[in-house]
Amino acid sequence: MKGIIFSEFLEMVERDYGYEAVDRIISENELSSNGAYTAIGTYDHGEMVKLITSLSKYSGNSVSSLLKIFGYYFFDVLKKGYPQFLKAAGNAFDFLESIENYIHVEVRKLYPDAELPTFETRVLPEGTLEMIYRSERKMADFAEALIEKSIEYYHEEAKLKRTDIEEDASVVKFLIFKN
């Protein structure tokens, strides 16, 4: 998993819970990185699981809830750092459809070793977009938040329905209905 995910997660934790929380969730886990992350580095996804599980215990929020909060936060990071991806699309559907064949292609140019989720998209009748998320990292809550924020960014009215195809959330179907 790319270091930008870790470094931004710790930034969010510091913003929302303070430096003490960052220090605590790092120090109570055995991390091969020792909690030192660079944006371009690659780190074991297991470290993120440990950090977010510790934050869940510290904050009293569920892991699922924290992944969504982080997804909302991370959308703003992407908006500031990579505005060209958002500007290239005229609406949320165009943006969401571009993730796999445009955005992830560009990410792989910058980070050839990036292990990204996959998104299969299909436009259905009556203004509905189907997205199938697949990832061994099981961060569908994070993806869901990014989808919600993209709809908000384009000022669209839409309803999102999530169906876990696999119980462990490694495969999830999202249906986005435009109002």
Backbone bond lengths (Angstrom), bond angles and torsions (degrees), N, CA, C in turn:
res aa  C-N    CA-C-N  psi(-1)  N-CA   C-N-CA  omega(-1)  CA-C   N-CA-C  phi
1 M - - - 1.443 - - 1.535 107.04 -
2 K 1.328 115.60 138.66 1.455 120.25 -176.53 1.523 111.73 -69.30
3 G 1.309 114.27 145.89 1.450 121.81 -176.55 1.513 114.37 -62.52
4 I 1.328 117.08 -27.85 1.464 118.82 179.37 1.527 110.88 -58.31
5 I 1.313 117.14 -33.80 1.465 120.73 178.33 1.533 109.39 -64.43
6 F 1.329 116.42 -45.02 1.460 120.61 -179.64 1.525 111.43 -67.62
7 S 1.324 116.60 -48.66 1.467 118.88 -176.54 1.523 111.37 -63.89
8 E 1.326 117.31 -39.39 1.466 119.56 178.21 1.528 111.37 -71.09
9 F 1.316 117.08 -34.04 1.464 119.45 175.91 1.521 110.08 -61.22
10 L 1.337 116.77 -46.31 1.462 119.67 -179.95 1.523 111.56 -66.34
11 E 1.339 117.55 -34.16 1.471 120.77 174.33 1.527 110.36 -61.29
12 M 1.327 116.30 -44.00 1.456 120.47 179.12 1.532 110.74 -63.48
13 V 1.331 116.45 -43.55 1.469 120.21 179.61 1.525 109.79 -60.65
14 E 1.322 117.06 -44.03 1.468 119.81 179.25 1.528 110.88 -63.21
15 R 1.321 116.64 -43.16 1.469 120.91 179.33 1.529 111.43 -61.15
16 D 1.338 116.38 -45.44 1.459 120.79 -173.36 1.524 114.71 -86.95
17 Y 1.343 117.35 -29.41 1.466 120.10 -173.05 1.524 114.13 -126.50
18 G 1.321 117.05 -10.50 1.459 121.05 178.64 1.519 113.14 96.39
19 Y 1.329 113.64 164.59 1.462 119.85 -177.92 1.527 111.82 -63.32
20 E 1.333 116.67 -33.05 1.465 120.28 179.28 1.528 110.81 -57.12
21 A 1.322 116.71 -39.59 1.468 120.51 179.38 1.524 110.99 -66.87
22 V 1.327 116.57 -40.95 1.470 120.38 177.76 1.518 109.30 -60.20
23 D 1.331 116.05 -49.87 1.461 121.06 -179.17 1.522 110.65 -59.39
24 R 1.303 116.26 -42.16 1.466 120.26 -177.73 1.526 111.95 -65.71
25 I 1.345 118.12 -48.56 1.471 118.68 -176.08 1.521 111.74 -68.65
26 I 1.334 116.81 -25.71 1.474 119.24 175.42 1.522 110.21 -76.96
27 S 1.326 116.94 -47.94 1.468 120.21 -173.30 1.526 113.69 -69.78
28 E 1.328 118.49 -25.70 1.459 118.78 -178.36 1.526 113.24 -86.00
29 N 1.330 116.94 3.59 1.466 120.74 179.58 1.522 110.82 -122.91
30 E 1.325 114.29 147.05 1.462 119.54 171.44 1.523 106.99 -85.37
31 L 1.326 115.51 108.91 1.464 122.02 -177.89 1.521 108.55 -119.83
32 S 1.308 116.94 125.60 1.470 118.85 -179.84 1.527 111.30 -62.77
33 S 1.323 117.33 -24.37 1.466 121.62 177.92 1.533 111.58 -84.35
34 N 1.326 117.23 -10.02 1.463 123.13 -173.14 1.526 112.31 59.85
35 G 1.322 116.61 20.78 1.455 120.91 178.19 1.514 114.16 79.22
36 A 1.330 117.04 13.59 1.471 121.59 178.22 1.524 107.89 -105.08
37 Y 1.331 116.14 114.08 1.458 121.45 -174.62 1.525 110.88 -123.82
38 T 1.321 115.70 139.87 1.464 120.75 170.64 1.519 107.06 -110.01
39 A 1.304 116.40 150.20 1.466 120.75 -176.35 1.519 112.26 -58.09
40 I 1.325 117.77 -35.63 1.465 120.17 -175.67 1.523 113.47 -93.25
41 G 1.338 117.26 -6.30 1.454 120.12 179.18 1.522 111.52 -72.18
42 T 1.318 115.05 167.22 1.464 121.59 176.84 1.527 107.46 -121.59
43 Y 1.324 116.02 131.90 1.454 121.61 -174.65 1.518 110.48 -133.52
44 D 1.313 114.49 159.55 1.460 122.13 -179.18 1.529 109.72 -67.18
45 H 1.324 115.96 127.66 1.463 121.42 178.34 1.528 111.24 -57.21
46 G 1.326 117.02 -29.43 1.460 121.03 178.64 1.522 112.92 -56.97
47 E 1.330 116.09 -28.87 1.463 119.32 177.43 1.525 110.78 -67.10
48 M 1.333 116.71 -38.48 1.468 119.59 177.65 1.518 110.27 -64.80
49 V 1.322 116.49 -40.29 1.473 120.40 178.17 1.527 109.14 -59.70
50 K 1.324 117.32 -45.25 1.467 120.61 179.62 1.530 111.38 -62.44
51 L 1.330 116.30 -45.45 1.464 120.17 -177.71 1.528 111.82 -63.81
52 I 1.317 115.83 -45.53 1.469 118.40 -177.07 1.530 111.24 -72.14
53 T 1.328 117.62 -31.79 1.460 120.71 175.44 1.529 110.29 -66.12
54 S 1.320 116.25 -41.75 1.469 120.05 176.91 1.521 111.04 -64.45
55 L 1.332 116.76 -40.81 1.465 119.64 178.57 1.529 110.32 -64.73
56 S 1.317 116.72 -35.52 1.460 120.43 177.51 1.529 110.27 -60.84
57 K 1.316 116.54 -45.18 1.471 120.54 178.79 1.529 110.15 -65.23
58 Y 1.311 116.72 -41.40 1.465 121.95 -178.18 1.532 111.74 -66.52
59 S 1.335 115.51 -43.95 1.465 120.26 -172.13 1.529 114.03 -91.43
60 G 1.328 116.37 -22.76 1.459 119.70 -175.35 1.518 112.94 84.72
61 N 1.335 117.48 -0.70 1.469 121.70 176.14 1.521 109.48 -88.57
62 S 1.322 117.05 148.35 1.464 120.50 178.44 1.529 110.02 -69.29
63 V 1.317 115.67 158.02 1.464 121.00 175.70 1.527 109.45 -58.62
64 S 1.317 116.80 -42.53 1.464 121.49 179.49 1.530 110.93 -58.21
65 S 1.315 115.75 -47.40 1.467 120.86 179.30 1.522 111.28 -62.53
66 L 1.309 117.25 -41.94 1.465 121.04 179.94 1.528 111.72 -66.32
67 L 1.329 116.99 -37.43 1.466 119.60 176.50 1.526 110.95 -63.45
68 K 1.317 116.98 -38.15 1.473 119.83 177.50 1.526 110.82 -68.24
69 I 1.318 116.70 -44.20 1.470 120.14 177.79 1.526 109.69 -58.63
70 F 1.317 116.13 -43.06 1.459 119.99 178.67 1.530 110.97 -65.58
71 G 1.317 117.78 -38.01 1.469 121.10 176.93 1.517 111.70 -60.95
72 Y 1.343 117.01 -42.39 1.470 120.58 177.25 1.531 109.97 -62.18
73 Y 1.311 115.50 -44.68 1.464 121.36 179.00 1.527 110.59 -61.70
74 F 1.335 115.92 -45.97 1.464 120.44 -174.26 1.534 111.71 -68.61
75 F 1.315 118.21 -29.12 1.461 119.69 176.30 1.522 109.64 -59.40
76 D 1.328 116.98 -40.95 1.459 119.99 178.67 1.530 111.50 -66.10
77 V 1.323 117.03 -33.40 1.471 121.03 174.91 1.531 109.28 -62.92
78 L 1.332 116.46 -46.13 1.469 120.73 179.44 1.526 111.02 -64.85
79 K 1.307 116.54 -39.91 1.468 121.46 -179.51 1.527 110.54 -61.04
80 K 1.323 117.08 -40.70 1.467 121.40 -179.76 1.523 111.96 -77.71
81 G 1.327 116.70 -41.49 1.462 120.67 -174.21 1.515 115.51 -85.08
82 Y 1.320 116.70 -25.59 1.468 121.01 -175.33 1.529 110.52 -137.66
83 P 1.326 117.67 56.76 1.471 119.65 -175.88 1.523 113.32 -63.81
84 Q 1.323 116.70 -22.49 1.468 119.84 -178.82 1.526 112.04 -61.78
85 F 1.321 117.74 -31.31 1.462 120.16 179.18 1.535 110.77 -66.39
86 L 1.306 115.84 -39.70 1.465 120.40 -179.83 1.526 111.57 -75.89
87 K 1.311 115.99 -37.24 1.464 119.96 -178.90 1.527 111.89 -70.82
88 A 1.323 116.89 -27.01 1.470 120.39 -178.48 1.527 112.16 -68.75
89 A 1.310 116.85 -21.18 1.471 121.39 -179.20 1.525 109.39 -105.82
90 G 1.296 115.82 143.47 1.457 119.83 -179.07 1.508 114.42 -89.92
91 N 1.324 116.39 -15.48 1.461 120.11 -178.67 1.530 109.27 -155.66
92 A 1.311 115.37 173.57 1.466 120.27 -175.86 1.526 112.35 -62.08
93 F 1.327 117.60 -41.62 1.463 119.31 -179.50 1.524 111.06 -62.34
94 D 1.334 117.07 -45.11 1.467 119.73 178.42 1.523 110.84 -60.92
95 F 1.324 115.92 -41.76 1.457 119.77 179.07 1.526 111.01 -63.45
96 L 1.315 116.88 -49.47 1.467 120.38 -177.88 1.527 111.39 -64.03
97 E 1.327 116.59 -37.16 1.472 119.42 177.29 1.524 111.83 -68.34
98 S 1.324 118.03 -22.50 1.463 120.96 -177.45 1.527 113.42 -84.39
99 I 1.309 117.85 -8.66 1.468 120.07 -174.19 1.525 111.63 -57.14
100 E 1.299 117.14 -53.65 1.471 120.29 -173.48 1.523 112.95 -71.02
101 N 1.330 117.02 -45.77 1.469 119.85 -170.87 1.518 114.76 -96.81
102 Y 1.314 118.09 -4.01 1.459 120.00 176.78 1.532 110.72 -127.66
103 I 1.313 116.92 -61.19 1.466 119.89 -175.10 1.525 111.52 -63.86
104 H 1.325 117.62 -49.04 1.465 119.50 -179.44 1.530 111.61 -65.92
105 V 1.309 118.13 -30.96 1.471 121.26 175.34 1.528 109.36 -63.69
106 E 1.329 116.52 -44.97 1.466 120.89 179.60 1.532 111.09 -66.93
107 V 1.319 117.12 -38.96 1.467 120.90 178.05 1.526 109.77 -62.03
108 R 1.331 116.65 -41.65 1.471 120.07 -179.74 1.531 112.16 -66.84
109 K 1.328 117.11 -27.24 1.468 119.83 174.76 1.529 110.08 -65.97
110 L 1.323 115.88 -40.33 1.468 120.77 179.80 1.527 111.88 -77.11
111 Y 1.325 115.48 -39.36 1.464 121.85 -175.86 1.525 109.53 -130.61
112 P 1.332 117.84 82.08 1.474 120.38 -175.30 1.532 114.17 -58.25
113 D 1.326 117.45 -24.50 1.470 119.94 -178.76 1.534 112.58 -93.68
114 A 1.330 117.33 7.55 1.472 120.34 -179.88 1.521 110.62 -63.04
115 E 1.318 115.56 135.00 1.465 121.83 177.52 1.520 107.11 -106.21
116 L 1.304 115.60 95.34 1.460 122.06 -172.74 1.521 111.34 -99.12
117 P 1.314 115.81 152.49 1.472 118.01 171.96 1.527 108.76 -69.41
118 T 1.299 116.94 166.45 1.466 119.45 173.38 1.523 108.60 -111.74
119 F 1.325 114.24 149.35 1.458 121.90 177.35 1.512 108.72 -130.96
120 E 1.312 115.98 114.01 1.464 120.31 172.62 1.522 106.06 -94.60
121 T 1.321 116.26 127.25 1.464 118.74 -179.52 1.517 110.19 -118.39
122 R 1.319 113.22 151.10 1.462 120.22 178.89 1.524 107.27 -152.22
123 V 1.344 115.27 129.70 1.453 119.76 176.20 1.523 107.94 -85.19
124 L 1.322 114.64 125.66 1.456 121.79 179.65 1.528 108.82 -104.06
125 P 1.311 117.23 166.97 1.476 119.52 179.02 1.531 112.59 -59.75
126 E 1.301 114.24 160.81 1.458 123.33 173.86 1.522 113.81 61.45
127 G 1.327 117.53 39.94 1.451 120.88 173.35 1.509 115.12 67.63
128 T 1.314 116.90 42.46 1.462 121.52 -179.95 1.522 109.55 -121.06
129 L 1.331 115.40 135.65 1.453 121.54 174.96 1.525 108.28 -113.33
130 E 1.327 115.65 129.56 1.463 121.40 175.36 1.521 108.03 -103.47
131 M 1.316 115.80 130.98 1.461 121.47 176.24 1.524 108.03 -126.13
132 I 1.321 115.63 127.07 1.465 120.37 175.13 1.526 107.05 -106.49
133 Y 1.306 115.07 116.99 1.472 123.22 179.81 1.520 108.16 -95.88
134 R 1.336 115.75 133.47 1.467 121.19 175.43 1.524 108.95 -134.56
135 S 1.325 115.27 128.13 1.461 119.38 176.93 1.519 109.92 -164.40
136 E 1.320 115.15 135.07 1.461 120.67 175.03 1.526 111.07 -68.31
137 R 1.322 117.02 -18.35 1.450 121.33 -178.51 1.524 113.53 -80.07
138 K 1.290 116.68 -13.38 1.476 122.44 173.18 1.535 112.09 55.15
139 M 1.329 115.24 51.06 1.459 120.84 179.80 1.534 110.37 -111.48
140 A 1.306 116.03 42.81 1.472 120.85 -178.47 1.525 111.89 -62.90
141 D 1.322 117.85 -29.32 1.466 119.96 177.27 1.528 110.11 -64.93
142 F 1.315 116.44 -40.15 1.461 122.71 176.07 1.533 109.46 -62.19
143 A 1.334 117.02 -46.78 1.469 121.84 178.70 1.525 110.85 -62.17
144 E 1.317 116.75 -41.66 1.462 120.92 179.68 1.533 110.77 -58.92
145 A 1.319 115.98 -43.35 1.468 120.04 179.28 1.526 110.90 -64.52
146 L 1.325 117.51 -39.89 1.466 120.42 177.63 1.529 111.09 -62.97
147 I 1.322 116.83 -39.06 1.471 121.04 177.39 1.526 109.62 -64.04
148 E 1.327 116.47 -46.95 1.463 120.33 179.58 1.527 111.58 -59.17
149 K 1.329 116.25 -43.60 1.465 120.10 -179.82 1.525 111.94 -67.49
150 S 1.320 117.40 -32.69 1.469 118.77 178.78 1.527 110.25 -68.40
151 I 1.314 117.23 -37.14 1.468 121.10 176.20 1.527 109.34 -63.10
152 E 1.306 116.09 -44.40 1.468 121.59 178.62 1.536 110.73 -63.22
153 Y 1.328 117.12 -42.68 1.463 121.78 -178.31 1.531 111.53 -56.84
154 Y 1.317 116.54 -41.55 1.465 121.08 -178.49 1.531 112.56 -87.16
155 H 1.322 116.89 7.62 1.477 122.93 177.60 1.527 111.87 54.11
156 E 1.321 114.63 44.24 1.459 119.34 -179.95 1.523 109.57 -105.49
157 E 1.300 114.06 151.27 1.455 119.38 173.64 1.521 106.96 -99.39
158 A 1.305 114.79 118.42 1.465 119.92 -178.97 1.522 108.45 -152.34
159 K 1.295 114.77 157.49 1.460 121.74 177.70 1.520 107.32 -114.74
160 L 1.308 116.62 137.67 1.456 122.67 -179.29 1.521 109.27 -111.46
161 K 1.323 115.31 129.90 1.472 120.64 176.30 1.521 107.48 -121.78
162 R 1.310 115.56 131.48 1.461 121.88 -178.65 1.522 109.87 -114.16
163 T 1.338 115.52 134.96 1.457 121.77 174.42 1.521 107.62 -131.25
164 D 1.327 116.54 119.13 1.463 120.23 176.70 1.525 108.59 -77.11
165 I 1.307 116.00 115.49 1.462 120.84 178.81 1.532 109.52 -77.85
166 E 1.319 115.47 -40.02 1.468 121.14 173.66 1.523 107.40 -107.69
167 E 1.321 117.05 138.46 1.460 121.70 -177.52 1.513 113.26 -56.28
168 D 1.339 116.85 -32.94 1.463 120.89 -177.24 1.527 112.92 -83.99
169 A 1.324 117.16 6.78 1.474 123.93 178.33 1.534 112.50 65.54
170 S 1.310 116.79 24.70 1.468 119.46 174.68 1.526 110.91 -80.59
171 V 1.324 116.75 -21.36 1.464 122.48 174.56 1.529 107.03 -134.40
172 V 1.321 114.85 121.34 1.465 120.86 -175.86 1.518 109.01 -135.81
173 K 1.331 114.95 139.49 1.470 119.59 175.19 1.518 108.22 -104.54
174 F 1.332 114.21 128.03 1.455 121.29 173.65 1.521 107.93 -111.27
175 L 1.311 116.47 131.56 1.467 122.09 172.24 1.522 106.75 -113.96
176 I 1.315 116.37 127.16 1.446 121.79 178.61 1.520 106.96 -114.51
177 F 1.339 114.84 117.40 1.464 121.98 -177.73 1.527 108.17 -104.87
178 K 1.319 117.19 118.85 1.467 119.86 174.68 1.521 108.82 -76.33
179 N 1.316 115.42 137.88 1.468 120.83 177.58 1.518 109.60 -83.76
